[in-house]
Amino acid sequence: MPSRAAVEAFVAQVLSGAHDQAILDHYAEDAWMQENQGEPRRGRDALAESERKTLARVKGVRTEILGPALIDGDTVAIRWRFTFTPMEGPDRALEEVAWQTWRGDKIATETFFYDPKQMAG
């Protein structure tokens, strides 16, 4: 079960914009992520690299948390809003819920739930 301090440190790092470093600092080495029940991406280093590539495709991203992180045993749920500033065109916002399983103070698994139509242009 994660400590509240570990979850809050993770949230603070993501809110600071250090998304890839948050993965390196707070995910287990064998962690996986998946989007809306898609095929999981595996391995902390690969997850951080994927995050870097995503961030490189936009001018910037503003991150907000839309309520407190909910902790129940090893399960943490976080509601986020990411507002992406693309290289061209208007900003686009994406709201999602991240459903995480923690192993101690590290994230082991994470599934993101969101409506992909939010990013349609």
Buried (B, 14 or more C-beta within 10 A) or exposed (E): EBEEEBBBBBBEBBBEBBBBBBBBBBBBEEBBBBBEEEEBBEBBEBBBBBBEEEBEEBEEBEBEBEEEBEBEEBBBBBBBBBBBBBEEEEEBEBBBBBBBBBBEBBBBBBBBBBEEEEEEE
